[in-house]
Protein backbone atom coordinates (compact mmCIF):
# COMPACT_ATOMS: atom_id res chain seq x y z
CA UNK A 1 0.00 0.00 0.00
CA UNK A 2 2.82 2.38 0.93
CA UNK A 3 4.55 1.69 -2.41
CA UNK A 4 1.31 2.49 -4.25
CA UNK A 5 1.07 5.85 -2.46
CA UNK A 6 4.70 6.66 -3.31
CA UNK A 7 4.12 5.76 -6.97
CA UNK A 8 0.93 7.82 -7.02
CA UNK A 9 2.68 10.88 -5.57
CA UNK A 10 5.60 10.39 -7.95
CA UNK A 11 3.36 10.44 -11.02
CA UNK A 12 1.31 13.29 -9.54
CA UNK A 13 4.52 15.34 -9.43
CA UNK A 14 5.95 14.03 -12.71
CA UNK A 15 3.00 14.93 -14.97
CA UNK A 16 3.06 18.71 -14.27
CA UNK A 17 6.86 18.60 -14.62
CA UNK A 18 6.57 16.99 -18.07
CA UNK A 19 3.90 19.50 -19.14
CA UNK A 20 5.91 22.47 -17.88
CA UNK A 21 9.21 21.28 -19.39
CA UNK A 22 7.68 20.46 -22.76
CA UNK A 23 5.75 23.75 -22.99
CA UNK A 24 8.83 25.76 -21.99
CA UNK A 25 11.19 24.05 -24.45
CA UNK A 26 8.81 23.84 -27.44
CA UNK A 27 7.34 27.28 -26.62
CA UNK A 28 4.30 27.11 -28.96
CA UNK A 29 3.36 30.77 -28.31
CA UNK A 30 6.92 32.03 -28.99
CA UNK A 31 7.41 33.76 -25.64
CA UNK A 32 10.73 32.54 -24.27
CA UNK A 33 12.96 31.85 -27.29
CA UNK A 34 15.12 29.44 -25.26
CA UNK A 35 15.53 26.93 -28.09
CA UNK A 36 14.94 27.68 -31.76
CA UNK A 37 15.77 24.59 -33.81
CA UNK A 38 14.82 24.01 -37.44
CA UNK A 39 12.64 20.90 -37.71
CA UNK A 40 11.85 20.89 -33.99
CA UNK A 41 10.19 24.14 -32.86
CA UNK A 42 11.18 27.02 -35.16
CA UNK A 43 7.78 27.12 -36.90
CA UNK A 44 5.12 28.55 -34.54
CA UNK A 45 1.61 27.89 -35.88
CA UNK A 46 -0.19 28.64 -32.58
CA UNK A 47 0.64 32.28 -31.89
CA UNK A 48 -2.65 33.25 -33.57
CA UNK A 49 -4.94 33.37 -30.52
CA UNK A 50 -2.30 34.76 -28.20
CA UNK A 51 -1.50 38.17 -29.71
CA UNK A 52 -1.77 39.96 -26.39
CA UNK A 53 1.03 37.91 -24.83
CA UNK A 54 3.05 37.00 -27.94
CA UNK A 55 3.28 40.30 -29.82
CA UNK A 56 4.66 42.57 -27.04
CA UNK A 57 7.52 40.10 -26.36
CA UNK A 58 8.29 39.76 -30.07
CA UNK A 59 8.20 43.53 -30.52
CA UNK A 60 10.74 43.91 -27.72
CA UNK A 61 12.91 41.11 -29.11
CA UNK A 62 12.98 42.57 -32.65
CA UNK A 63 13.29 46.25 -31.56
CA UNK A 64 11.99 47.67 -34.86
CA UNK A 65 12.50 51.22 -36.12
CA UNK A 66 8.88 51.43 -37.37
CA UNK A 67 5.94 50.07 -35.37
CA UNK A 68 2.58 49.54 -37.10
CA UNK A 69 -0.41 49.66 -34.73
CA UNK A 70 -4.05 48.80 -35.36
CA UNK A 71 -6.69 46.08 -35.50
CA UNK A 72 -7.01 42.91 -37.58
CA UNK A 73 -7.36 45.20 -40.61
CA UNK A 74 -3.76 46.21 -39.94
CA UNK A 75 -2.66 42.62 -39.31
CA UNK A 76 -4.03 41.56 -42.67
CA UNK A 77 -3.45 44.69 -44.70
CA UNK A 78 -0.07 46.21 -43.94
CA UNK A 79 2.97 44.12 -44.74
CA UNK A 80 5.94 45.34 -42.68
CA UNK A 81 8.26 43.95 -45.35
CA UNK A 82 6.80 46.53 -47.77
CA UNK A 83 7.16 49.29 -45.17
CA UNK A 84 10.77 48.23 -44.70
CA UNK A 85 11.35 48.22 -48.47
CA UNK A 86 9.91 51.74 -48.87
CA UNK A 87 11.46 53.37 -45.79
CA UNK A 88 14.67 51.37 -45.40
CA UNK A 89 13.73 50.95 -41.72
CA UNK A 90 13.01 47.65 -39.95
CA UNK A 91 9.25 47.46 -39.30
CA UNK A 92 7.01 45.31 -37.10
CA UNK A 93 3.25 44.77 -37.44
CA UNK A 94 1.91 45.25 -33.90
CA UNK A 95 -1.74 44.92 -34.98
CA UNK A 96 -4.06 42.85 -32.75
CA UNK A 97 -7.63 41.56 -32.98
CA UNK A 98 -10.39 43.95 -31.88
CA UNK A 99 -8.57 46.63 -29.87
CA UNK A 100 -10.23 49.74 -28.47
CA UNK A 101 -8.52 53.13 -28.77
CA UNK A 102 -7.51 52.77 -25.13
CA UNK A 103 -5.66 49.55 -25.94
CA UNK A 104 -4.00 51.13 -28.98
CA UNK A 105 -2.84 53.99 -26.73
CA UNK A 106 -1.38 51.46 -24.27
CA UNK A 107 0.33 49.51 -27.05
CA UNK A 108 1.72 52.78 -28.42
CA UNK A 109 3.20 53.67 -25.00
CA UNK A 110 4.57 50.14 -24.61
CA UNK A 111 6.34 50.44 -27.98
CA UNK A 112 7.81 53.82 -27.01
CA UNK A 113 9.12 52.40 -23.72
CA UNK A 114 10.42 49.08 -25.06
CA UNK A 115 11.85 49.88 -28.51
CA UNK A 116 13.99 52.48 -30.24
CA UNK A 117 11.26 53.07 -32.84
CA UNK A 118 11.71 56.20 -34.95
CA UNK A 119 8.21 56.10 -36.45
CA UNK A 120 4.75 54.81 -35.48
CA UNK A 121 2.03 54.07 -38.02
CA UNK A 122 -1.38 54.01 -36.33
CA UNK A 123 -4.27 52.63 -38.39
CA UNK A 124 -7.64 53.66 -36.94
CA UNK A 125 -11.00 52.10 -37.77
CA UNK A 126 -14.54 52.86 -36.59
CA UNK A 127 -14.88 49.78 -34.35
CA UNK A 128 -12.05 50.97 -32.10
CA UNK A 129 -14.42 53.61 -30.70
CA UNK A 130 -17.21 51.19 -29.73
CA UNK A 131 -16.22 50.93 -26.05
CA UNK A 132 -16.44 47.51 -24.35
CA UNK A 133 -15.55 44.64 -26.67
CA UNK A 134 -16.47 41.61 -24.55
CA UNK A 135 -14.07 38.75 -25.39
CA UNK A 136 -11.39 41.13 -26.63
CA UNK A 137 -11.35 43.10 -23.37
CA UNK A 138 -10.65 39.92 -21.40
CA UNK A 139 -7.38 39.50 -23.31
CA UNK A 140 -6.07 42.98 -22.49
CA UNK A 141 -3.66 43.27 -19.55
CA UNK A 142 -3.07 46.83 -18.33
CA UNK A 143 -0.11 45.93 -16.07
CA UNK A 144 1.72 44.17 -18.93
CA UNK A 145 1.48 47.26 -21.13
CA UNK A 146 3.18 49.35 -18.43
CA UNK A 147 6.22 47.03 -18.23
CA UNK A 148 9.79 47.79 -19.15
CA UNK A 149 10.94 44.44 -20.54
CA UNK A 150 14.61 45.43 -20.36
CA UNK A 151 14.28 44.77 -16.61
CA UNK A 152 13.20 41.17 -17.30
CA UNK A 153 9.89 39.45 -17.94
CA UNK A 154 9.22 38.45 -14.33
CA UNK A 155 5.56 39.23 -13.77
CA UNK A 156 4.89 39.57 -17.50
CA UNK A 157 2.32 36.76 -17.47
CA UNK A 158 -0.71 36.93 -15.19
CA UNK A 159 -1.25 33.93 -12.86
CA UNK A 160 -4.00 32.64 -15.17
CA UNK A 161 -1.69 32.96 -18.19
CA UNK A 162 1.13 31.22 -16.29
CA UNK A 163 -1.11 28.20 -15.75
CA UNK A 164 -2.16 28.28 -19.41
CA UNK A 165 1.38 28.63 -20.78
CA UNK A 166 3.12 26.12 -18.50
CA UNK A 167 0.60 23.61 -17.16
CA UNK A 168 -2.51 23.42 -19.33
CA UNK A 169 -3.35 20.31 -21.30
CA UNK A 170 -4.29 22.44 -24.34
CA UNK A 171 -0.83 24.07 -24.43
CA UNK A 172 0.85 20.68 -24.01
CA UNK A 173 -1.15 19.38 -27.00
CA UNK A 174 -0.19 22.50 -28.99
CA UNK A 175 3.45 21.88 -28.07
CA UNK A 176 3.24 18.35 -29.48
CA UNK A 177 1.40 19.57 -32.56
CA UNK A 178 4.03 22.30 -33.05
CA UNK A 179 6.76 19.66 -33.21
CA UNK A 180 4.77 17.65 -35.78
CA UNK A 181 3.88 20.68 -37.95
CA UNK A 182 7.41 21.89 -38.65
CA UNK A 183 7.00 21.39 -42.40
CA UNK A 184 4.60 24.38 -42.50
CA UNK A 185 5.13 28.04 -41.62
CA UNK A 186 4.59 30.12 -38.51
CA UNK A 187 1.25 31.92 -38.32
CA UNK A 188 3.17 35.22 -38.29
CA UNK A 189 6.33 36.00 -40.20
CA UNK A 190 9.33 37.43 -38.35
CA UNK A 191 7.94 40.96 -38.62
CA UNK A 192 4.48 40.22 -37.23
CA UNK A 193 2.58 39.94 -40.52
CA UNK A 194 -0.04 37.19 -40.89
CA UNK A 195 0.96 34.45 -43.30
CA UNK A 196 -2.49 34.04 -44.84
CA UNK A 197 -1.58 30.78 -46.54
CA UNK A 198 -0.85 29.09 -43.21
CA UNK A 199 -4.09 28.96 -41.23
CA UNK A 200 -3.67 25.69 -39.31
C-alpha positions as CSV (number, residue, x, y, z in Angstrom):
1,X,0.0,0.0,0.0
2,X,2.8,2.4,0.9
3,X,4.5,1.7,-2.4
4,X,1.3,2.5,-4.3
5,X,1.1,5.9,-2.5
6,X,4.7,6.7,-3.3
7,X,4.1,5.8,-7.0
8,X,0.9,7.8,-7.0
9,X,2.7,10.9,-5.6
10,X,5.6,10.4,-7.9
11,X,3.4,10.4,-11.0
12,X,1.3,13.3,-9.5
13,X,4.5,15.3,-9.4
14,X,5.9,14.0,-12.7
15,X,3.0,14.9,-15.0
16,X,3.1,18.7,-14.3
17,X,6.9,18.6,-14.6
18,X,6.6,17.0,-18.1
19,X,3.9,19.5,-19.1
20,X,5.9,22.5,-17.9
21,X,9.2,21.3,-19.4
22,X,7.7,20.5,-22.8
23,X,5.8,23.7,-23.0
24,X,8.8,25.8,-22.0
25,X,11.2,24.1,-24.4
26,X,8.8,23.8,-27.4
27,X,7.3,27.3,-26.6
28,X,4.3,27.1,-29.0
29,X,3.4,30.8,-28.3
30,X,6.9,32.0,-29.0
31,X,7.4,33.8,-25.6
32,X,10.7,32.5,-24.3
33,X,13.0,31.8,-27.3
34,X,15.1,29.4,-25.3
35,X,15.5,26.9,-28.1
36,X,14.9,27.7,-31.8
37,X,15.8,24.6,-33.8
38,X,14.8,24.0,-37.4
39,X,12.6,20.9,-37.7
40,X,11.8,20.9,-34.0
41,X,10.2,24.1,-32.9
42,X,11.2,27.0,-35.2
43,X,7.8,27.1,-36.9
44,X,5.1,28.6,-34.5
45,X,1.6,27.9,-35.9
46,X,-0.2,28.6,-32.6
47,X,0.6,32.3,-31.9
48,X,-2.7,33.2,-33.6
49,X,-4.9,33.4,-30.5
50,X,-2.3,34.8,-28.2
51,X,-1.5,38.2,-29.7
52,X,-1.8,40.0,-26.4
53,X,1.0,37.9,-24.8
54,X,3.0,37.0,-27.9
55,X,3.3,40.3,-29.8
56,X,4.7,42.6,-27.0
57,X,7.5,40.1,-26.4
58,X,8.3,39.8,-30.1
59,X,8.2,43.5,-30.5
60,X,10.7,43.9,-27.7
61,X,12.9,41.1,-29.1
62,X,13.0,42.6,-32.6
63,X,13.3,46.2,-31.6
64,X,12.0,47.7,-34.9
65,X,12.5,51.2,-36.1
66,X,8.9,51.4,-37.4
67,X,5.9,50.1,-35.4
68,X,2.6,49.5,-37.1
69,X,-0.4,49.7,-34.7
70,X,-4.1,48.8,-35.4
71,X,-6.7,46.1,-35.5
72,X,-7.0,42.9,-37.6
73,X,-7.4,45.2,-40.6
74,X,-3.8,46.2,-39.9
75,X,-2.7,42.6,-39.3
76,X,-4.0,41.6,-42.7
77,X,-3.5,44.7,-44.7
78,X,-0.1,46.2,-43.9
79,X,3.0,44.1,-44.7
80,X,5.9,45.3,-42.7
81,X,8.3,44.0,-45.4
82,X,6.8,46.5,-47.8
83,X,7.2,49.3,-45.2
84,X,10.8,48.2,-44.7
85,X,11.4,48.2,-48.5
86,X,9.9,51.7,-48.9
87,X,11.5,53.4,-45.8
88,X,14.7,51.4,-45.4
89,X,13.7,50.9,-41.7
90,X,13.0,47.7,-39.9
91,X,9.2,47.5,-39.3
92,X,7.0,45.3,-37.1
93,X,3.2,44.8,-37.4
94,X,1.9,45.2,-33.9
95,X,-1.7,44.9,-35.0
96,X,-4.1,42.8,-32.7
97,X,-7.6,41.6,-33.0
98,X,-10.4,43.9,-31.9
99,X,-8.6,46.6,-29.9
100,X,-10.2,49.7,-28.5
101,X,-8.5,53.1,-28.8
102,X,-7.5,52.8,-25.1
103,X,-5.7,49.6,-25.9
104,X,-4.0,51.1,-29.0
105,X,-2.8,54.0,-26.7
106,X,-1.4,51.5,-24.3
107,X,0.3,49.5,-27.1
108,X,1.7,52.8,-28.4
109,X,3.2,53.7,-25.0
110,X,4.6,50.1,-24.6
111,X,6.3,50.4,-28.0
112,X,7.8,53.8,-27.0
113,X,9.1,52.4,-23.7
114,X,10.4,49.1,-25.1
115,X,11.9,49.9,-28.5
116,X,14.0,52.5,-30.2
117,X,11.3,53.1,-32.8
118,X,11.7,56.2,-35.0
119,X,8.2,56.1,-36.4
120,X,4.7,54.8,-35.5
121,X,2.0,54.1,-38.0
122,X,-1.4,54.0,-36.3
123,X,-4.3,52.6,-38.4
124,X,-7.6,53.7,-36.9
125,X,-11.0,52.1,-37.8
126,X,-14.5,52.9,-36.6
127,X,-14.9,49.8,-34.3
128,X,-12.0,51.0,-32.1
129,X,-14.4,53.6,-30.7
130,X,-17.2,51.2,-29.7
131,X,-16.2,50.9,-26.1
132,X,-16.4,47.5,-24.4
133,X,-15.5,44.6,-26.7
134,X,-16.5,41.6,-24.6
135,X,-14.1,38.8,-25.4
136,X,-11.4,41.1,-26.6
137,X,-11.3,43.1,-23.4
138,X,-10.7,39.9,-21.4
139,X,-7.4,39.5,-23.3
140,X,-6.1,43.0,-22.5
141,X,-3.7,43.3,-19.6
142,X,-3.1,46.8,-18.3
143,X,-0.1,45.9,-16.1
144,X,1.7,44.2,-18.9
145,X,1.5,47.3,-21.1
146,X,3.2,49.3,-18.4
147,X,6.2,47.0,-18.2
148,X,9.8,47.8,-19.1
149,X,10.9,44.4,-20.5
150,X,14.6,45.4,-20.4
151,X,14.3,44.8,-16.6
152,X,13.2,41.2,-17.3
153,X,9.9,39.4,-17.9
154,X,9.2,38.5,-14.3
155,X,5.6,39.2,-13.8
156,X,4.9,39.6,-17.5
157,X,2.3,36.8,-17.5
158,X,-0.7,36.9,-15.2
159,X,-1.3,33.9,-12.9
160,X,-4.0,32.6,-15.2
161,X,-1.7,33.0,-18.2
162,X,1.1,31.2,-16.3
163,X,-1.1,28.2,-15.7
164,X,-2.2,28.3,-19.4
165,X,1.4,28.6,-20.8
166,X,3.1,26.1,-18.5
167,X,0.6,23.6,-17.2
168,X,-2.5,23.4,-19.3
169,X,-3.4,20.3,-21.3
170,X,-4.3,22.4,-24.3
171,X,-0.8,24.1,-24.4
172,X,0.8,20.7,-24.0
173,X,-1.1,19.4,-27.0
174,X,-0.2,22.5,-29.0
175,X,3.4,21.9,-28.1
176,X,3.2,18.3,-29.5
177,X,1.4,19.6,-32.6
178,X,4.0,22.3,-33.0
179,X,6.8,19.7,-33.2
180,X,4.8,17.6,-35.8
181,X,3.9,20.7,-38.0
182,X,7.4,21.9,-38.6
183,X,7.0,21.4,-42.4
184,X,4.6,24.4,-42.5
185,X,5.1,28.0,-41.6
186,X,4.6,30.1,-38.5
187,X,1.3,31.9,-38.3
188,X,3.2,35.2,-38.3
189,X,6.3,36.0,-40.2
190,X,9.3,37.4,-38.3
191,X,7.9,41.0,-38.6
192,X,4.5,40.2,-37.2
193,X,2.6,39.9,-40.5
194,X,0.0,37.2,-40.9
195,X,1.0,34.5,-43.3
196,X,-2.5,34.0,-44.8
197,X,-1.6,30.8,-46.5
198,X,-0.8,29.1,-43.2
199,X,-4.1,29.0,-41.2
200,X,-3.7,25.7,-39.3
